[in-house]
Amino acid sequence: MAPTNFIFYEYFFLLFWSGGLYVIGKFVFDEYSHAIRKNSSSNIQFTLKEVFHYRLDYYFSSTKLAKPLTLLAVSFALIFVGAVLLSFTTGETISASTWVSWTYVADPGTHADATGITERCAAFFTTVGGMLVFALMIGIVSEEIGEKVDELKQGKARVIESNHTLILGWSDKALPIIEQISLANESEDGGIIVVLADEDKNVMESTLQSALNSSEHALKLHGTDVIFRTGNTIAESDLRKVSVSTARSIICLAPLNMDSDEADSKMLRQVLSLKAFGQLIGHVVVELQDVDNKCLIDLVAEGMTEIIVVHDVIGRLMIQCAREVGLAHVLETLIGFEEDEFYIKPCPELVGDTFQAITCRFDDAIPVGVKTPDGEITLLPDNSYIIGEEDQIMVLAEDNDTYCVNNKKSTFSCGDIPSRTIPKKRKEKLLFCGWRRDIADMIAQLDAYVSSGSELWLLNTVPTKQRSELLKDKGHKDELKLKNLQIKNVVASPIIRRQLKSLVALDKDGNATGDIATLDEFDSVLILADAGVENADMEELDSRSLASLLIIQDLQREFYERKQIESPDVVIEKYSSPISEILDTRTRSLLHVSGAKGYVMSNQIISSMMAQISEDRDMNRVLGELLSAEGCETCFRDISYFLDLKKETTASFWEIALRGKKRNELVVGYKPLSVPRANLARYLLNPPNKSEKREWKEGDLVVVFSHETDFHES
């Protein structure tokens, strides 16, 4: 080696060691000075060992680079000591000794070449120190990798997606919503769903995996990927992490186990946090608990959100299903993505035709309404309505790509409709079993459906003295002003058989009024998921509802058979089957085993409704109208209203649909009496082979959309 290079290397290593020793020495000196100052200015006595442990803990917890810097300092010191020892024992220069010392530290096998006792001792201690340093390094690297893997498992990485569906929050509605959106994405070979919640990511993934592997009603994703992230749904940093600004729709789920007003206030804050992002690509679907809080969301985010007031929707749903046997299955099919659903798109081939003329223009769909250029949607418009150039046609179809306009422009002959009329409204006697916080809203909605003089019996465990105050929501609502209903209060438990044998009406002071009823006398019996049960979870509420349903069914049968025996010559009217609200979809299998048919999967329907609105925000107005007392409703008509079975028994579905148009009703399906419930889905809505004639029998029902559930011919 040239002398110049030799001198350069020596100076370089001297500067290297001097700089390293200076940095380490200064750090140690500063820490020592700090400890001396602490010891002199504090009344607490401590040793240098305690200070060392304290400062070491401080640096390791507050500085990310503490571990690698410590490893670097220990390695530096070890190589320096080894170089000095080797330089003294071998007489080599400091640069050469440094390199040999480094090889001993890096590769333990190299110390076998050492000769002489002193050199071997130096090599031995340097090698042992090197082994410890590398063990420490492996530990630190493994720990860092483990922490990074744990961080990935916790869902802290940013989601790089666009045009995805974002769900904020985690509740019992999350899995049904995921299932429905996956069904909607099936025609597009799947999609992306991102879930952000304050739940542990592993718990959410485990819950989804359990649903996928379920033997009862396995959830299917149909090619859709579900990505979970743990975080605060209100924090801006966490919302950016799930690409909120590029999501095609955002679903905000209300928190569980929280008072309705508190849950709604959190939803208000959630909407405000989303509004802070400015222009979002997608719309926001918000779940609220109380209809009185809806105006707050409209006030701060008008035009940005689609609001679903869960209790209000469930209340309207339960009332309709209780008064129309079998309607629950129709609505569940209509709202979900499993069978047929609503789609809106322009059909230029139909421009200039009347709404009545387009009845038979779709082989695989049923036209149900029109969306005008100003965004207004009309279900079942007037027959004379002329389709405009910018109008869009709303249809009921299997999917958005499964239907098209046919070339059947000729008018089908439908014949005359029978002169039979639907009877006028009669007084009804209804029973509500259980209590809900929003029961006052349900009663007000029911009052709009029934005729004057109808009776509503409230059976629950709430004392009569407290009911009037609870109906007013402890002073937050006005007193109920009913036009058609008379309230009868009964204090009893819906799951205790002996208390259900005879229902005695009580006044507000708890005294008997003299009114007595039995379960077979009611036109409708509605079993609510009893919110009056404290600390009850979804499974417990379903267990109570199921028990109440079976008890009431058995008592109704018992009363009916007794009356038949006591009055054999009198025709006894068949009792109305009870309808029970079921929250957990897993309870469905138990209902089938027990033979119970009258149930409404309220959470399932709400989840399907939220999923549909997330895919198309126009569905909020459509589904809202179908579940309200005003506007267009879903109901059954006996086939005899469209076909005189004494004169004719065969007709195509299109002929029945055209006869329905004469009554200003929209026929969307039918329910054959002889078809088992399991095979009913293909006929219930948008049936196939609409032009083929079929044999109609007494007892067959036709599913219609109607503006009036009661009409009369002149």
Sequence and secondary structure as in RCSB ss.txt:
>XXXX:A:sequence
MAPTNFIFYEYFFLLFWSGGLYVIGKFVFDEYSHAIRKNSSSNIQFTLKEVFHYRLDYYFSSTKLAKPLTLLAVS
FALIFVGAVLLSFTTGETISASTWVSWTYVADPGTHADATGITERCAAFFTTVGGMLVFALMIGIVSEEIGEKVD
ELKQGKARVIESNHTLILGWSDKALPIIEQISLANESEDGGIIVVLADEDKNVMESTLQSALNSSEHALKLHGTD
VIFRTGNTIAESDLRKVSVSTARSIICLAPLNMDSDEADSKMLRQVLSLKAFGQLIGHVVVELQDVDNKCLIDLV
AEGMTEIIVVHDVIGRLMIQCAREVGLAHVLETLIGFEEDEFYIKPCPELVGDTFQAITCRFDDAIPVGVKTPDG
EITLLPDNSYIIGEEDQIMVLAEDNDTYCVNNKKSTFSCGDIPSRTIPKKRKEKLLFCGWRRDIADMIAQLDAYV
SSGSELWLLNTVPTKQRSELLKDKGHKDELKLKNLQIKNVVASPIIRRQLKSLVALDKDGNATGDIATLDEFDSV
LILADAGVENADMEELDSRSLASLLIIQDLQREFYERKQIESPDVVIEKYSSPISEILDTRTRSLLHVSGAKGYV
MSNQIISSMMAQISEDRDMNRVLGELLSAEGCETCFRDISYFLDLKKETTASFWEIALRGKKRNELVVGYKPLSV
PRANLARYLLNPPNKSEKREWKEGDLVVVFSHETDFHES
>XXXX:A:secstr
  HHHHHHHHHHHHHHHHHHHHHHHHHHHHHHHHHHHHHHH SS   HHHHHHHHHHHHHHH TTHHHHHHHHHH
HHHHHHHHHHHHHHH   HHHHHHHHHHHHH GGGGGG  SHHHHHHHHHHHHHHHHHHHHHHHHHHHHHHHHHH
HHHTT S    SS EEEES STTHHHHHHHHHHHHGGGT  EEEEEESS HHHHHHHHHHHHT SSS    TT E
EEEEES SS HHHHHHTTGGG SEEEE   SSS HHHHHHHHHHHHHHHHTT S SSEEEEEES GGGHHHHHHH
STTTEEEEEHHHHHHHHHHHHHHSTTHHHHHHHHHSSSS EEEEEE GGGTT BTTTTTTSBSSEEEEEEE TTS
 EEES  TT B  TT EEEEEESSTTS  B S  S        S         EEEEES  TTHHHHHHHHHHHS
 TTEEEEEEESS HHHHHHHHTTTTTS     SSEEEEEEE  TT HHHHSSEEEE TTS EEEEEE GGG SEE
EE   TTSTT  HHHHHHHHHHHHHHHHHHHHHHHHHHHHH TTS        EEEE  TTHHHHHHHHT   EE
EHHHHHHHHHHHHHH TTHHHHHHHHTSSSS EEEEEEGGGT  TTT  EEEHHHHHHHHHHTTEEEEEEE TTS
 GGG HHHHSS S TTSEEE  TT EEEEEES SS    
